[in-house]
Amino acid sequence: MQATIASKGQITIPIQIRNRLNLLPGQRLEFDELAPFIKATKAVDRNRMQLACGVLANELATVSVVEALDGLRGPVDEPFIAQQLSTINASVKSKKSHK
């Protein structure tokens, strides 16, 4: 697939790529200046991201690691993995109680 660079440095992203990546008019892209090729990613609105993280932090504050993972992907039947998650959860709770 090809695109032509206009005199102002603009290009049109082919419709197939815009559709596949759900790129919408007015959406901002960030370019990686260090990449050895043209690399663009959707720009992240830092305020919206911080708001989402804040909501998640509040939601997850009362949930153990095991409960959060079980909610995301279902309970684990593997005893070894469940034991490891329980150990991690206990460690996290211990660190929180020492603060």
PyRosetta script that sets phi, psi and omega in degrees:
from pyrosetta import init, pose_from_sequence

init()
pose = pose_from_sequence("MQATIASKGQITIPIQIRNRLNLLPGQRLEFDELAPFIKATKAVDRNRMQLACGVLANELATVSVVEALDGLRGPVDEPFIAQQLSTINASVKSKKSHK")
pose.set_psi(1, 141.0)
pose.set_omega(1, -177.6)
pose.set_phi(2, -129.6)
pose.set_psi(2, 157.6)
pose.set_omega(2, 173.9)
pose.set_phi(3, -142.5)
pose.set_psi(3, 151.4)
pose.set_omega(3, -179.5)
pose.set_phi(4, -105.2)
pose.set_psi(4, 136.5)
pose.set_omega(4, 176.9)
pose.set_phi(5, -82.2)
pose.set_psi(5, 124.9)
pose.set_omega(5, 179.6)
pose.set_phi(6, -77.0)
pose.set_psi(6, 170.9)
pose.set_omega(6, -177.4)
pose.set_phi(7, -60.2)
pose.set_psi(7, -26.5)
pose.set_omega(7, 178.7)
pose.set_phi(8, -91.2)
pose.set_psi(8, 7.5)
pose.set_omega(8, 179.6)
pose.set_phi(9, 85.6)
pose.set_psi(9, 8.2)
pose.set_omega(9, -177.9)
pose.set_phi(10, -87.0)
pose.set_psi(10, 149.1)
pose.set_omega(10, 171.9)
pose.set_phi(11, -130.8)
pose.set_psi(11, 157.6)
pose.set_omega(11, 173.5)
pose.set_phi(12, -103.2)
pose.set_psi(12, 121.6)
pose.set_omega(12, 177.4)
pose.set_phi(13, -74.9)
pose.set_psi(13, 124.7)
pose.set_omega(13, -178.4)
pose.set_phi(14, -53.4)
pose.set_psi(14, 144.0)
pose.set_omega(14, -175.4)
pose.set_phi(15, -56.2)
pose.set_psi(15, -36.6)
pose.set_omega(15, -179.9)
pose.set_phi(16, -61.6)
pose.set_psi(16, -40.2)
pose.set_omega(16, 179.3)
pose.set_phi(17, -71.6)
pose.set_psi(17, -43.1)
pose.set_omega(17, 178.4)
pose.set_phi(18, -59.7)
pose.set_psi(18, -42.8)
pose.set_omega(18, 179.7)
pose.set_phi(19, -66.2)
pose.set_psi(19, -46.2)
pose.set_omega(19, -177.5)
pose.set_phi(20, -62.9)
pose.set_psi(20, -37.8)
pose.set_omega(20, -177.7)
pose.set_phi(21, -95.5)
pose.set_psi(21, 3.5)
pose.set_omega(21, -179.9)
pose.set_phi(22, 54.1)
pose.set_psi(22, 46.6)
pose.set_omega(22, 176.7)
pose.set_phi(23, -86.8)
pose.set_psi(23, 128.1)
pose.set_omega(23, -175.0)
pose.set_phi(24, -114.0)
pose.set_psi(24, 154.1)
pose.set_omega(24, 177.3)
pose.set_phi(25, -56.1)
pose.set_psi(25, 136.5)
pose.set_omega(25, 179.4)
pose.set_phi(26, 88.1)
pose.set_psi(26, -11.8)
pose.set_omega(26, 179.4)
pose.set_phi(27, -70.4)
pose.set_psi(27, 143.4)
pose.set_omega(27, -177.6)
pose.set_phi(28, -96.8)
pose.set_psi(28, 145.1)
pose.set_omega(28, 176.0)
pose.set_phi(29, -118.7)
pose.set_psi(29, 149.4)
pose.set_omega(29, 173.9)
pose.set_phi(30, -109.6)
pose.set_psi(30, 138.8)
pose.set_omega(30, 179.5)
pose.set_phi(31, -107.1)
pose.set_psi(31, 138.8)
pose.set_omega(31, 177.1)
pose.set_phi(32, -89.4)
pose.set_psi(32, 105.8)
pose.set_omega(32, -176.5)
pose.set_phi(33, -70.4)
pose.set_psi(33, -18.9)
pose.set_omega(33, -176.7)
pose.set_phi(34, -92.2)
pose.set_psi(34, -13.2)
pose.set_omega(34, -179.4)
pose.set_phi(35, -68.6)
pose.set_psi(35, 144.9)
pose.set_omega(35, 179.4)
pose.set_phi(36, -79.3)
pose.set_psi(36, 11.5)
pose.set_omega(36, 179.3)
pose.set_phi(37, -149.4)
pose.set_psi(37, 171.9)
pose.set_omega(37, 178.2)
pose.set_phi(38, -74.6)
pose.set_psi(38, 120.0)
pose.set_omega(38, -179.6)
pose.set_phi(39, -130.6)
pose.set_psi(39, 116.8)
pose.set_omega(39, 179.6)
pose.set_phi(40, -124.3)
pose.set_psi(40, 140.6)
pose.set_omega(40, 175.3)
pose.set_phi(41, -130.5)
pose.set_psi(41, 157.7)
pose.set_omega(41, 176.7)
pose.set_phi(42, -61.9)
pose.set_psi(42, 133.3)
pose.set_omega(42, 178.8)
pose.set_phi(43, -71.3)
pose.set_psi(43, 141.6)
pose.set_omega(43, 179.7)
pose.set_phi(44, -98.2)
pose.set_psi(44, 128.8)
pose.set_omega(44, 174.7)
pose.set_phi(45, -79.6)
pose.set_psi(45, 104.8)
pose.set_omega(45, -173.6)
pose.set_phi(46, -60.2)
pose.set_psi(46, -35.5)
pose.set_omega(46, 179.2)
pose.set_phi(47, -64.5)
pose.set_psi(47, -43.9)
pose.set_omega(47, 179.0)
pose.set_phi(48, -66.4)
pose.set_psi(48, -37.7)
pose.set_omega(48, 179.8)
pose.set_phi(49, -65.6)
pose.set_psi(49, -43.5)
pose.set_omega(49, 178.9)
pose.set_phi(50, -64.6)
pose.set_psi(50, -37.8)
pose.set_omega(50, 177.4)
pose.set_phi(51, -62.6)
pose.set_psi(51, -44.5)
pose.set_omega(51, 179.1)
pose.set_phi(52, -63.5)
pose.set_psi(52, -42.3)
pose.set_omega(52, 178.5)
pose.set_phi(53, -63.5)
pose.set_psi(53, -38.7)
pose.set_omega(53, 178.1)
pose.set_phi(54, -63.2)
pose.set_psi(54, -42.1)
pose.set_omega(54, 178.3)
pose.set_phi(55, -63.2)
pose.set_psi(55, -45.4)
pose.set_omega(55, 179.6)
pose.set_phi(56, -64.0)
pose.set_psi(56, -40.8)
pose.set_omega(56, 179.9)
pose.set_phi(57, -59.4)
pose.set_psi(57, -42.8)
pose.set_omega(57, 178.9)
pose.set_phi(58, -66.5)
pose.set_psi(58, -41.1)
pose.set_omega(58, -179.1)
pose.set_phi(59, -65.9)
pose.set_psi(59, -40.7)
pose.set_omega(59, -174.4)
pose.set_phi(60, -87.7)
pose.set_psi(60, -6.5)
pose.set_omega(60, -177.0)
pose.set_phi(61, -61.0)
pose.set_psi(61, -30.3)
pose.set_omega(61, -176.7)
pose.set_phi(62, -104.1)
pose.set_psi(62, 8.7)
pose.set_omega(62, -176.2)
pose.set_phi(63, -115.6)
pose.set_psi(63, 136.6)
pose.set_omega(63, 177.2)
pose.set_phi(64, -73.6)
pose.set_psi(64, 164.6)
pose.set_omega(64, 178.1)
pose.set_phi(65, -59.1)
pose.set_psi(65, -45.4)
pose.set_omega(65, -179.0)
pose.set_phi(66, -61.5)
pose.set_psi(66, -44.4)
pose.set_omega(66, 179.7)
pose.set_phi(67, -63.4)
pose.set_psi(67, -40.6)
pose.set_omega(67, 179.1)
pose.set_phi(68, -64.1)
pose.set_psi(68, -45.7)
pose.set_omega(68, 179.5)
pose.set_phi(69, -66.0)
pose.set_psi(69, -41.7)
pose.set_omega(69, 177.3)
pose.set_phi(70, -59.8)
pose.set_psi(70, -39.1)
pose.set_omega(70, 178.6)
pose.set_phi(71, -66.9)
pose.set_psi(71, -33.8)
pose.set_omega(71, -179.1)
pose.set_phi(72, -78.5)
pose.set_psi(72, -40.3)
pose.set_omega(72, -172.1)
pose.set_phi(73, -130.0)
pose.set_psi(73, 3.8)
pose.set_omega(73, -179.4)
pose.set_phi(74, 92.9)
pose.set_psi(74, 161.0)
pose.set_omega(74, -178.4)
pose.set_phi(75, -65.1)
pose.set_psi(75, 153.1)
pose.set_omega(75, 179.2)
pose.set_phi(76, -95.6)
pose.set_psi(76, 129.9)
pose.set_omega(76, 178.1)
pose.set_phi(77, -89.9)
pose.set_psi(77, -19.3)
pose.set_omega(77, -177.8)
pose.set_phi(78, -71.7)
pose.set_psi(78, 114.4)
pose.set_omega(78, -176.3)
pose.set_phi(79, -59.3)
pose.set_psi(79, -41.2)
pose.set_omega(79, -177.9)
pose.set_phi(80, -61.8)
pose.set_psi(80, -46.3)
pose.set_omega(80, -179.4)
pose.set_phi(81, -65.3)
pose.set_psi(81, -42.9)
pose.set_omega(81, 178.9)
pose.set_phi(82, -60.9)
pose.set_psi(82, -40.0)
pose.set_omega(82, 178.6)
pose.set_phi(83, -65.1)
pose.set_psi(83, -42.3)
pose.set_omega(83, 179.0)
pose.set_phi(84, -63.2)
pose.set_psi(84, -44.1)
pose.set_omega(84, 178.7)
pose.set_phi(85, -63.1)
pose.set_psi(85, -37.4)
pose.set_omega(85, 178.6)
pose.set_phi(86, -64.9)
pose.set_psi(86, -39.7)
pose.set_omega(86, 178.2)
pose.set_phi(87, -64.4)
pose.set_psi(87, -43.3)
pose.set_omega(87, 178.2)
pose.set_phi(88, -62.4)
pose.set_psi(88, -45.1)
pose.set_omega(88, -179.4)
pose.set_phi(89, -60.5)
pose.set_psi(89, -43.2)
pose.set_omega(89, 179.2)
pose.set_phi(90, -63.3)
pose.set_psi(90, -39.2)
pose.set_omega(90, 179.2)
pose.set_phi(91, -64.1)
pose.set_psi(91, -43.1)
pose.set_omega(91, 179.3)
pose.set_phi(92, -63.3)
pose.set_psi(92, -44.7)
pose.set_omega(92, 179.6)
pose.set_phi(93, -62.2)
pose.set_psi(93, -39.7)
pose.set_omega(93, 179.9)
pose.set_phi(94, -63.0)
pose.set_psi(94, -43.5)
pose.set_omega(94, 179.4)
pose.set_phi(95, -65.0)
pose.set_psi(95, -38.1)
pose.set_omega(95, 179.6)
pose.set_phi(96, -66.7)
pose.set_psi(96, -37.7)
pose.set_omega(96, -177.0)
pose.set_phi(97, -73.2)
pose.set_psi(97, -19.9)
pose.set_omega(97, 179.0)
pose.set_phi(98, -85.6)
pose.set_psi(98, -6.1)
pose.set_omega(98, -179.1)
pose.set_phi(99, -83.0)
pose.dump_pdb("model.pdb")
